[in-house]
Amino acid sequence: MSLVSALEPLRAHWARLPGREKNLFRLAALVLLAFVVWQFSLAPGLATLHTAEAQTRALEAQMQQMQAMQAQAQAIEKQPALGFDEAVRALSAATKQTLGASAQLAMAGDRASVTLKDASPEALAQWLVQARVNARSFLVEARLVRGTAAAGPVWSGVLVMGLPAR
């Protein structure tokens, strides 16, 4: 059975329809076609156009943040090299000042182990910045466990920091 012969009964039925019903079918087909064109061609483009401004603002904010981090990295690179002893003193001072009694510092070769007990997230974040900038140390290993206290979340565990070579 060919396609032409399969469509023959539909053509005969179409020829018997009154003009008004033919026009209604044509209108329905036109509305369906308009819906399909809108749904798959125009609507996605308009949605992208509507969200483009917000995406641009978000990307600009991200770019500014990345440029600030780049400037900070360049400033750290320009700082004079720090010796091992100075780095240990700076790390020890940052630990006592920022983490206080919630941390203990132990040296092992060119690495420092910091044992934390119930340190606040804010103090830990501030200490990590100070350790990176002032002591020129870098995080080698972190084994932290999040806990809860009356004041909110706290961190306990061990951080291993790499220090400049001797």
C-alpha positions in Angstrom: 0.0 0.0 0.0 1.5 3.3 -1.1 1.3 6.6 0.7 -0.9 8.1 -2.1 -3.4 5.3 -1.9 -3.4 5.5 1.9 -4.2 9.2 1.7 -7.0 8.8 -0.8 -9.8 8.3 1.7 -8.7 11.4 3.6 -8.8 13.4 0.4 -12.2 12.2 -0.4 -13.4 13.1 3.1 -11.8 16.6 2.7 -13.6 17.1 -0.6 -17.0 16.3 1.0 -16.5 18.8 3.9 -18.3 22.1 3.8 -16.1 25.2 3.3 -16.7 26.4 6.9 -15.3 23.2 8.4 -12.3 23.3 6.0 -11.6 26.8 7.2 -11.8 25.7 10.9 -9.3 22.8 10.2 -7.0 25.3 8.4 -7.3 27.7 11.4 -6.5 24.9 13.9 -3.5 23.8 11.8 -2.3 27.4 11.7 -2.7 27.8 15.5 -0.8 24.5 16.0 2.0 25.6 13.7 2.2 29.0 15.4 2.4 27.2 18.8 5.2 24.9 17.6 7.2 27.8 16.1 6.8 29.8 19.3 7.6 26.9 21.6 10.7 25.6 19.8 12.1 28.7 18.0 11.1 32.0 19.7 10.5 31.2 23.4 14.0 29.9 24.1 15.6 32.9 22.5 13.4 35.3 24.4 14.2 33.5 27.6 17.9 33.8 27.0 17.4 37.4 26.1 15.6 38.1 29.4 18.2 36.3 31.5 21.2 37.8 29.7 21.5 40.9 31.8 21.5 39.0 35.1 24.0 36.6 33.7 26.2 39.5 32.6 26.1 41.1 36.1 27.0 37.8 37.7 29.9 37.2 35.3 31.1 40.7 35.9 31.0 40.2 39.7 32.9 36.9 39.2 35.5 38.6 37.0 36.0 41.3 39.6 36.5 38.7 42.3 39.0 36.8 40.1 40.9 40.1 39.4 41.0 40.8 43.2 42.4 37.3 43.8 45.0 37.9 41.0 46.1 41.1 42.6 46.4 39.4 45.9 48.5 36.6 44.4 50.7 39.1 42.7 51.2 41.0 45.9 52.1 37.8 47.7 54.6 37.0 44.9 56.2 40.4 45.3 56.8 40.0 49.0 60.4 39.1 50.0 61.2 35.5 50.5 60.6 34.3 54.0 63.0 32.0 55.8 61.9 28.9 57.7 62.4 30.4 61.2 60.4 33.5 60.3 57.7 31.4 58.8 57.5 29.3 62.0 57.3 32.4 64.1 54.6 33.9 61.9 52.6 30.7 61.9 52.9 30.4 65.7 51.8 34.0 66.2 48.8 33.6 63.9 47.8 30.4 65.7 48.0 32.0 69.2 46.3 35.2 68.1 43.5 33.8 65.9 42.8 30.3 67.2 44.0 30.7 70.8 43.4 27.7 73.1 41.5 25.7 70.4 44.7 24.9 68.5 48.1 23.4 69.2 51.0 23.7 66.8 53.7 21.0 66.4 56.7 21.0 64.1 57.9 18.0 62.1 60.6 18.7 59.6 59.5 21.3 57.1 55.8 20.8 58.0 53.7 22.1 60.9 50.7 20.2 62.3 47.9 22.2 63.8 45.6 20.2 66.0 42.2 21.9 66.3 39.5 21.3 69.0 36.2 23.1 68.5 37.5 26.0 66.4 35.0 28.4 65.0 34.7 28.5 61.2 35.4 32.2 61.1 38.6 31.9 63.2 39.7 29.0 61.1 39.2 30.9 57.8 41.0 33.9 59.2 43.9 31.7 60.4 44.2 30.0 57.0 44.5 33.5 55.3 47.1 34.6 57.9 49.0 31.3 57.5 49.1 31.7 53.7 50.0 35.4 53.6 52.1 36.0 56.7 53.9 32.6 57.1 53.9 31.8 53.3 52.6 28.3 54.3 50.3 26.1 52.3 47.8 23.5 53.2 49.2 20.0 52.6 46.6 17.8 54.3 43.4 18.4 56.2 41.4 15.9 58.4 38.6 17.9 59.9 35.4 16.9 61.5 32.5 19.3 61.8 30.7 19.4 65.1 28.2 21.6 66.8 28.4 23.7 69.9 26.1 26.2 71.6 27.5 29.0 69.5 27.1 27.1 66.2 29.3 24.8 64.1 32.8 24.1 65.1 35.8 22.2 63.5 38.1 19.7 65.1 40.9 17.7 63.6 44.4 18.1 62.2 45.8 20.5 59.5 49.3 19.9 58.1 50.9 23.0 56.7 53.9 23.1 54.4 56.5 25.8 55.2 59.3 27.4 53.1 62.5 25.3 52.8 65.2 25.7 55.4 
